[in-house]
């Protein structure tokens, strides 16, 4: 393939920067496809330690994930872009009312994958058009978090952001409240210098974690991470992490929210990413009774819809159990007979936190097969109660 002239590379980069800003991206960087060879070693260590938990696809796609050319052998340049989604206020403040749940900032409106992928495609098309105008052919592929692409190491290699001690991307100019999008292109573009790490001696993100999910700086054990447990984990929340979940019903922003570099973060400007009022500290009582149709309707277009009703109601029940609000006990009883064993188990735990053993047994009467569910019986025993079927 013929090398692109320096003048064309410079013009294409100026065009790329201008168009990216016009489309709402807050940062752009360029690197080469061989710039993150070290990531293969880091990823192998992460997988060997089992820190990916049940996310088996990470191991299955490890070869393509760590090396861009293994995913697409024609790629010559990698463009990494940032898109702001910052909140209007600190999500760690105003959480005193435990009858309300906490939803991660990124999930308080439309699914960012759809929003950003459309912008990436438009940017890639415009860049290809400018290349054609200069007599250069090009092809591109765009990615937003769903393909085997290591966005954060690529962002660091492209000078856009470094990976903080919490493993998230951090920038000196835009903080940490941003999504990453990636374009693989056959165009030859000049690479930026890699980003330097500016975390210094700061440990705020490590120390704030409610479950000690960081075995060391820059290392995350997903098995202990509340974002993983409330979103990706399909099954009962391990007992040891339930109290630590507090009021979190989808994701956890603590390690991001405390980062001092967020003084430079910008609030979301894209209307589809501005928080819906009903998803900022929603009432738990309004969510625990959702059936499948109600869940789908309430979260249409939201990333929350992806986890399904059972996982979400499981999370809501754990939050209710952590609320200490006796008035929420009545909302638990219908879920003791829920069609989902996972929900039934969470309901037993939540009820056990808010009810006496006799009140819980009374609430369970008439729930049919739920009384004989082994998973539910295990939850009863964990609370120190005798399962109703054995009483």
C-alpha positions as CSV (number, residue, x, y, z in Angstrom):
1,X,0.0,0.0,0.0
2,X,1.4,3.4,-1.0
3,X,2.4,5.7,1.9
4,X,0.2,8.8,2.4
5,X,2.1,12.0,1.8
6,X,2.9,14.1,5.0
7,X,0.8,17.0,3.7
8,X,-2.2,14.8,3.2
9,X,-1.8,13.3,6.6
10,X,-1.7,16.7,8.2
11,X,-4.8,17.9,6.3
12,X,-6.7,14.7,7.2
13,X,-5.9,15.2,10.9
14,X,-7.1,18.8,10.9
15,X,-10.3,17.7,9.2
16,X,-10.7,14.8,11.6
17,X,-10.3,17.1,14.7
18,X,-12.8,19.7,13.3
19,X,-15.4,17.2,12.3
20,X,-15.1,15.3,15.6
21,X,-15.8,18.5,17.5
22,X,-18.7,19.3,15.2
23,X,-20.3,16.0,16.0
24,X,-20.0,16.5,19.7
25,X,-16.9,14.6,20.6
26,X,-14.8,16.3,23.3
27,X,-11.5,14.6,22.5
28,X,-9.7,12.7,19.7
29,X,-6.4,10.8,19.5
30,X,-4.7,8.6,17.0
31,X,-2.5,5.7,17.5
32,X,-1.2,2.7,15.4
33,X,-2.5,-0.8,15.5
34,X,0.6,-2.2,17.1
35,X,0.8,0.3,19.9
36,X,-0.8,-1.9,22.6
37,X,1.2,-5.1,22.3
38,X,1.7,-4.9,26.1
39,X,-2.0,-5.2,26.6
40,X,-1.9,-8.9,25.7
41,X,0.3,-9.7,28.7
42,X,-2.0,-7.6,31.0
43,X,-5.1,-9.2,29.7
44,X,-3.6,-12.7,30.1
45,X,-2.8,-12.0,33.7
46,X,-6.3,-10.6,34.3
47,X,-7.9,-13.7,32.8
48,X,-5.5,-16.1,34.6
49,X,-6.5,-14.6,38.0
50,X,-10.2,-15.1,37.2
51,X,-10.8,-11.4,37.6
52,X,-13.2,-11.5,34.6
53,X,-15.7,-13.5,36.7
54,X,-18.4,-15.0,34.4
55,X,-17.6,-12.7,31.4
56,X,-16.3,-15.7,29.4
57,X,-16.4,-13.7,26.2
58,X,-13.3,-11.8,27.3
59,X,-11.3,-15.1,27.3
60,X,-12.9,-16.3,24.1
61,X,-11.9,-13.2,22.2
62,X,-8.6,-12.5,24.0
63,X,-6.4,-12.8,20.8
64,X,-8.5,-10.3,18.8
65,X,-9.1,-8.0,21.8
66,X,-5.4,-7.4,22.6
67,X,-4.2,-6.9,19.0
68,X,-6.2,-4.7,16.5
69,X,-4.7,-6.4,13.5
70,X,-6.0,-9.7,14.8
71,X,-9.5,-8.3,14.6
72,X,-9.0,-6.6,11.2
73,X,-5.7,-7.1,9.4
74,X,-6.3,-4.1,7.1
75,X,-6.2,-1.5,9.9
76,X,-3.4,1.1,9.6
77,X,-4.6,3.7,12.1
78,X,-6.8,3.7,15.2
79,X,-8.8,6.8,16.1
80,X,-10.1,7.0,19.7
81,X,-12.7,9.6,20.6
82,X,-14.3,10.8,23.9
83,X,-17.9,11.8,24.4
84,X,-18.9,13.6,27.5
85,X,-21.8,12.4,29.7
86,X,-21.1,14.1,33.1
87,X,-23.8,14.6,35.7
88,X,-25.0,18.0,36.7
89,X,-24.2,17.3,40.4
90,X,-22.0,14.9,42.4
91,X,-23.8,11.5,42.4
92,X,-22.3,10.8,45.9
93,X,-24.3,13.6,47.4
94,X,-28.0,13.6,48.2
95,X,-28.2,9.9,48.9
96,X,-29.6,10.1,52.4
97,X,-33.1,8.8,51.5
98,X,-32.6,5.1,51.4
99,X,-36.1,4.5,50.1
100,X,-34.7,5.6,46.7
101,X,-32.3,3.8,44.5
102,X,-29.1,4.8,42.8
103,X,-28.6,4.3,39.0
104,X,-25.2,4.8,37.4
105,X,-24.9,8.1,35.7
106,X,-24.3,6.6,32.3
107,X,-27.6,4.7,32.3
108,X,-30.0,7.5,33.2
109,X,-31.3,8.0,29.7
110,X,-30.8,6.4,26.2
111,X,-28.3,3.6,25.5
112,X,-25.0,5.3,24.7
113,X,-24.0,2.6,22.3
114,X,-26.7,3.7,19.9
115,X,-26.0,7.4,20.3
116,X,-22.3,7.2,19.9
117,X,-22.1,4.6,17.2
118,X,-24.2,6.7,14.9
119,X,-21.8,9.6,15.4
120,X,-18.8,7.4,14.8
121,X,-20.3,6.1,11.5
122,X,-20.9,9.7,10.4
123,X,-17.4,10.8,11.3
124,X,-15.9,7.8,9.5
125,X,-17.9,8.5,6.4
126,X,-16.9,12.2,6.4
127,X,-13.3,11.3,6.8
128,X,-13.5,8.8,4.0
129,X,-15.1,11.5,1.8
130,X,-12.2,13.9,2.6
131,X,-9.7,11.2,1.8
132,X,-11.4,10.5,-1.6
133,X,-11.3,14.2,-2.4
134,X,-7.5,13.8,-2.0
135,X,-7.4,10.7,-4.2
136,X,-7.1,8.3,-1.3
137,X,-9.2,5.3,-0.8
138,X,-10.2,4.1,2.6
139,X,-12.4,1.8,4.6
140,X,-13.3,1.9,8.3
141,X,-14.9,0.0,11.1
142,X,-16.4,1.6,14.2
143,X,-16.7,0.2,17.7
144,X,-18.5,1.2,20.9
145,X,-17.8,-1.1,23.8
146,X,-19.4,-4.2,22.3
147,X,-16.6,-5.6,20.1
148,X,-13.3,-7.2,21.3
149,X,-11.5,-3.8,21.4
150,X,-9.4,-2.6,24.3
151,X,-10.6,1.0,24.2
152,X,-8.8,2.2,27.4
153,X,-5.3,1.0,26.4
154,X,-5.9,2.4,23.0
155,X,-7.0,5.7,24.5
156,X,-3.7,5.8,26.5
157,X,-1.6,5.0,23.4
158,X,-3.5,7.7,21.5
159,X,-2.7,10.3,24.1
160,X,-6.4,10.9,24.9
161,X,-6.4,9.6,28.5
162,X,-4.5,7.3,30.8
163,X,-5.9,4.3,32.7
164,X,-6.3,5.4,36.3
165,X,-5.8,3.3,39.4
166,X,-9.5,2.3,39.1
167,X,-8.7,1.0,35.6
168,X,-11.0,3.7,34.1
169,X,-9.9,6.3,31.5
170,X,-8.9,9.7,33.0
171,X,-7.9,12.9,31.2
172,X,-6.3,16.1,32.4
173,X,-8.6,18.1,30.2
174,X,-12.0,16.4,30.4
175,X,-11.8,14.4,33.6
176,X,-13.4,10.9,33.6
177,X,-17.1,11.3,32.8
178,X,-16.8,10.3,29.1
179,X,-17.5,7.4,26.8
180,X,-14.9,6.0,24.4
181,X,-15.5,5.2,20.8
182,X,-13.0,3.7,18.3
183,X,-12.6,3.9,14.6
184,X,-10.3,1.4,12.8
185,X,-9.3,2.9,9.4
186,X,-7.1,1.9,6.5
187,X,-5.9,5.5,6.3
188,X,-2.4,6.2,7.3
189,X,-2.5,9.0,10.0
190,X,0.2,10.4,12.2
191,X,0.0,9.0,15.7
192,X,-0.1,11.1,18.8
193,X,2.3,10.7,21.7
194,X,1.0,8.3,24.5
195,X,-0.7,9.8,27.5
196,X,1.3,10.0,30.8
197,X,-0.2,8.7,34.0
198,X,-1.1,11.6,36.3
199,X,-2.6,9.7,39.3
200,X,0.4,10.3,41.4
201,X,0.0,9.2,45.0
202,X,-3.8,9.7,45.0
203,X,-5.8,6.7,46.3
204,X,-9.3,8.1,46.5
205,X,-10.8,5.7,43.9
206,X,-9.2,2.7,45.6
207,X,-10.2,3.7,49.1
208,X,-13.8,4.6,48.4
209,X,-14.7,1.1,46.9
210,X,-17.3,-0.4,49.2
211,X,-16.3,-4.0,48.3
212,X,-12.4,-3.7,48.0
213,X,-12.6,-4.7,44.4
214,X,-9.1,-3.4,43.6
215,X,-6.4,-6.0,44.7
216,X,-3.8,-3.4,43.6
217,X,-3.7,-0.1,41.8
218,X,-4.7,-0.5,38.1
219,X,-6.2,-4.0,38.8
220,X,-9.9,-4.7,39.1
221,X,-11.4,-8.0,40.3
222,X,-14.9,-8.0,38.7
223,X,-16.0,-10.7,41.1
224,X,-16.1,-8.0,43.9
225,X,-17.2,-5.1,41.7
226,X,-20.7,-3.8,42.3
227,X,-21.0,-2.7,38.7
228,X,-20.3,-6.2,37.6
229,X,-22.6,-7.8,40.3
230,X,-25.6,-5.5,39.6
231,X,-25.3,-5.7,35.8
232,X,-23.4,-8.7,34.4
233,X,-23.9,-11.2,37.2
234,X,-26.8,-13.5,36.5
235,X,-27.7,-15.2,39.8
236,X,-28.1,-14.3,43.4
237,X,-25.9,-11.5,44.7
238,X,-23.3,-13.2,46.9
239,X,-24.3,-12.6,50.5
240,X,-21.1,-10.9,51.5
241,X,-21.7,-8.0,49.1
242,X,-25.4,-7.4,49.7
243,X,-25.1,-4.9,52.6
244,X,-22.3,-3.1,50.7
245,X,-24.6,-2.6,47.7
246,X,-26.5,-0.1,49.8
247,X,-29.0,1.7,47.5
248,X,-27.3,0.8,44.2
249,X,-29.7,-0.8,41.8
250,X,-27.7,-0.5,38.6
251,X,-24.0,0.0,38.5
252,X,-21.7,1.9,40.8
253,X,-20.0,5.3,40.2
254,X,-18.1,5.7,43.5
255,X,-14.5,5.2,42.2
256,X,-15.2,7.5,39.3
257,X,-17.1,10.2,41.2
258,X,-14.2,10.8,43.7
259,X,-11.5,11.4,41.0
260,X,-10.1,14.9,41.5
261,X,-9.6,15.2,37.7
262,X,-13.3,15.5,37.3
263,X,-13.0,19.2,38.1
264,X,-12.4,19.4,34.4
265,X,-15.3,17.2,33.4
266,X,-18.2,18.5,31.3
267,X,-21.9,17.7,31.8
268,X,-23.7,15.8,29.1
269,X,-24.7,18.1,26.2
270,X,-26.3,15.5,24.0
271,X,-30.0,15.5,24.9
272,X,-30.3,11.7,24.7
273,X,-27.7,11.4,27.4
274,X,-29.1,14.0,29.8
275,X,-30.6,12.2,32.8
276,X,-34.3,11.5,32.8
277,X,-35.7,12.9,36.0
278,X,-37.4,9.6,36.8
279,X,-34.1,7.8,36.7
280,X,-32.4,10.0,39.2
281,X,-32.9,8.5,42.7
282,X,-36.1,6.7,41.7
283,X,-38.4,5.4,44.5
284,X,-37.8,1.7,45.2
285,X,-41.5,1.1,45.8
286,X,-42.2,2.2,42.3
287,X,-39.8,-0.4,40.8
288,X,-40.1,-3.5,42.8
289,X,-43.5,-4.4,41.5
290,X,-42.6,-4.1,37.8
291,X,-43.6,-7.2,35.7
292,X,-41.8,-8.0,32.5
293,X,-43.9,-5.8,30.3
294,X,-43.8,-2.9,32.7
295,X,-40.0,-3.3,33.0
296,X,-39.6,-3.2,29.2
297,X,-41.8,-0.2,28.8
298,X,-40.2,1.7,31.6
299,X,-36.7,1.2,30.3
300,X,-37.3,1.2,26.6
301,X,-34.2,2.6,24.9
302,X,-32.2,2.4,28.1
303,X,-29.1,0.2,28.7
304,X,-30.9,-1.0,31.8
305,X,-33.3,-3.0,29.6
306,X,-30.4,-5.3,28.6
307,X,-30.1,-7.0,32.0
308,X,-33.7,-8.1,32.1
309,X,-36.4,-7.7,34.7
310,X,-35.3,-10.5,37.1
311,X,-31.8,-9.1,37.6
312,X,-33.1,-5.6,38.0
313,X,-35.8,-6.5,40.6
314,X,-33.2,-8.6,42.4
315,X,-31.2,-5.4,42.8
316,X,-34.2,-3.4,43.9
317,X,-35.0,-5.9,46.6
318,X,-31.4,-5.9,47.9
319,X,-31.7,-2.1,48.1
320,X,-35.0,-2.4,50.0
321,X,-33.4,-4.8,52.4
322,X,-30.7,-2.2,53.0
323,X,-33.1,0.7,53.4
324,X,-34.1,0.1,57.0
325,X,-37.5,1.4,55.9
326,X,-40.2,-0.7,57.6
327,X,-42.8,0.9,55.3
328,X,-41.2,-0.9,52.4
329,X,-41.8,-4.4,53.9
330,X,-45.2,-4.6,52.3
331,X,-43.7,-4.2,48.8
332,X,-41.6,-7.3,49.3
333,X,-44.4,-9.8,50.0
334,X,-45.7,-10.2,46.4
335,X,-42.1,-11.0,45.3
336,X,-41.8,-13.9,47.7
337,X,-43.9,-15.9,45.2
338,X,-42.3,-14.4,42.1
339,X,-41.9,-16.5,39.0
340,X,-38.1,-16.0,39.2
341,X,-36.2,-18.0,41.8
342,X,-33.5,-15.3,41.8
343,X,-36.1,-12.7,42.7
344,X,-37.7,-15.0,45.3
345,X,-34.4,-15.5,47.0
346,X,-33.7,-11.7,47.1
347,X,-37.1,-11.1,48.5
348,X,-36.5,-13.5,51.4
349,X,-33.3,-11.7,52.2
350,X,-34.9,-8.3,52.0
351,X,-37.8,-9.4,54.1
352,X,-35.5,-10.9,56.7
353,X,-33.9,-7.5,57.1
354,X,-37.2,-5.7,57.6
355,X,-39.5,-8.3,59.2
356,X,-39.5,-10.7,62.1
357,X,-39.4,-14.5,61.4
358,X,-43.1,-14.9,62.2
359,X,-44.0,-12.0,59.9
360,X,-41.9,-13.4,57.1
361,X,-43.5,-16.8,57.5
362,X,-47.0,-15.2,57.4
363,X,-46.1,-13.3,54.3
364,X,-44.9,-16.5,52.6
365,X,-48.1,-18.5,53.2
366,X,-50.0,-19.3,50.1
367,X,-47.0,-18.9,47.8
368,X,-47.2,-22.5,46.6
369,X,-44.1,-24.0,45.0
370,X,-42.0,-21.1,46.2
371,X,-42.1,-22.6,49.7
372,X,-40.3,-25.7,48.4
373,X,-37.7,-23.8,46.3
374,X,-34.2,-25.0,47.4
375,X,-32.6,-21.6,46.7
376,X,-35.3,-19.9,48.7
377,X,-34.9,-22.4,51.6
378,X,-31.2,-21.6,51.6
379,X,-31.9,-17.9,52.0
380,X,-34.2,-18.7,54.9
381,X,-31.5,-20.7,56.6
382,X,-28.9,-18.0,56.0
383,X,-31.2,-15.7,57.9
384,X,-31.4,-18.1,60.8
385,X,-35.0,-19.0,60.1
386,X,-36.6,-22.4,59.4
387,X,-38.0,-22.6,55.8
388,X,-41.9,-22.7,55.9
389,X,-42.0,-26.1,54.1
390,X,-40.0,-27.6,56.9
391,X,-41.7,-25.8,59.8
